[in-house]
């Protein structure tokens, strides 16, 4: 008896699945699904991903998987995880679907080590200015990092959310050594950095910086910045400068009764 020609048919299906799944018709796709199951099809297509991504016309693996029916569909984030598992860079896939990621997925993508060209801009659209600034700095796009931080300091609500992390990003020693003369050209960030670097000089500035710092960043940020450099002493005589008088130069009415707050600060710092 002659055995049915099963093996060659399966081999032909495997060849089609591996080399040109985008050209398979509906019947071939159904035969493939019956013969090998969803998991085999998913792995074959994802392992061939670099071939689809490097062609002149990008072929989306989601559309390829959907040709075989619902049971082969995978979520976008699962596809990234699988590509990583196979040692395949998913940057082009992430870029192709950039406008479809949720903010939670965007943070997970960054956690996985990806930093694509449009990723920081997408964080800016979601008003995630700290992460956008961080990614712009990593990509050495200083002008865009300044714009992102400026946006993150553009209202009192945003200042309360972002000030501490923005301060950490811009006052890093490594950044200061790499870019010692950054031309900020910003509405808020230049005043903000000056306030934290040298609050004593900021309070004496002839250019209205003290007033802008108070109106832009609020009482709490000014307090934190001033007390972060306390105690203040005359470099020649060693005399102690009064922190209240420094604070009052930012706003004489707002800080006239801050004595207890300053004492509490010194007690917490054990510097009394």
Residue pairs with C-beta under 8 A, 6 or more apart in sequence:
10 35
13 28
13 31
13 32
13 35
13 36
14 36
16 23
16 24
16 28
16 32
17 24
17 32
17 36
17 41
17 44
17 45
18 44
18 48
21 44
21 45
21 48
21 64
21 67
22 52
22 59
22 64
22 67
24 32
24 67
26 67
29 67
29 68
29 69
30 68
30 69
32 41
32 68
33 41
33 68
33 69
33 71
33 72
38 68
38 71
38 72
41 65
41 68
41 72
42 65
42 72
42 74
42 82
43 82
45 61
45 64
45 65
46 61
46 79
46 82
46 83
46 86
46 88
47 86
47 88
49 61
49 83
49 88
49 90
49 93
50 88
52 58
52 59
52 60
52 61
52 64
53 59
53 92
53 93
58 92
58 96
60 93
60 96
61 79
61 93
62 73
62 74
62 76
62 79
62 97
65 72
65 73
65 74
66 72
66 73
74 82
76 93
76 97
76 100
76 101
76 105
77 105
77 108
79 90
79 93
80 90
80 93
80 94
80 109
80 112
83 89
83 90
83 93
84 90
84 112
90 114
91 114
91 116
94 101
94 109
94 114
94 116
94 119
95 116
95 117
95 118
98 116
98 118
98 119
98 122
99 122
101 109
101 122
103 126
103 128
106 119
106 122
106 123
106 126
106 128
107 131
109 119
110 119
110 131
110 135
115 135
115 138
115 139
117 139
119 135
120 131
120 132
120 133
120 135
120 136
120 139
120 141
120 144
120 148
121 132
121 144
123 129
123 131
123 132
123 135
124 132
124 148
124 151
127 151
127 158
129 148
129 149
129 151
129 152
129 158
129 162
129 166
130 152
130 162
130 165
130 166
130 169
132 148
133 145
133 148
133 149
133 152
133 166
133 169
134 169
136 142
136 144
136 145
136 148
137 145
137 169
137 175
142 179
142 182
146 182
146 184
146 185
146 186
146 189
147 186
149 162
149 166
149 169
149 170
149 186
149 188
149 189
149 192
150 186
150 187
150 188
150 189
151 158
152 158
152 161
152 162
152 166
153 159
153 162
153 163
153 166
153 188
153 189
153 192
153 216
153 217
154 187
154 188
156 217
156 218
159 216
159 217
159 218
159 221
160 218
160 220
163 192
163 217
163 221
166 189
166 192
167 192
167 196
169 175
170 189
170 193
171 193
171 196
171 197
184 190
184 193
188 216
188 217
191 202
191 209
191 212
191 213
191 216
191 217
192 213
192 216
192 217
194 201
194 202
194 205
194 209
195 202
195 209
195 213
195 217
195 221
195 222
195 225
196 225
196 228
198 229
199 222
199 225
199 226
199 228
199 229
199 246
200 226
200 229
200 232
200 241
200 246
202 209
202 210
202 213
202 225
203 210
203 226
203 246
203 247
203 249
203 250
204 210
204 249
210 249
210 250
211 250
211 251
213 221
213 222
213 225
213 250
214 222
214 250
214 251
214 254
219 251
219 254
219 255
222 247
222 250
222 251
223 247
223 255
223 258
223 261
226 243
226 246
226 247
226 250
227 243
227 262
227 265
230 243
230 262
230 265
230 266
230 271
231 240
231 241
231 243
231 266
231 271
232 240
232 241
232 243
232 246
233 239
233 240
233 241
234 241
243 258
243 262
244 255
244 256
244 258
244 259
244 262
247 254
247 255
247 258
248 255
248 256
263 272
266 272
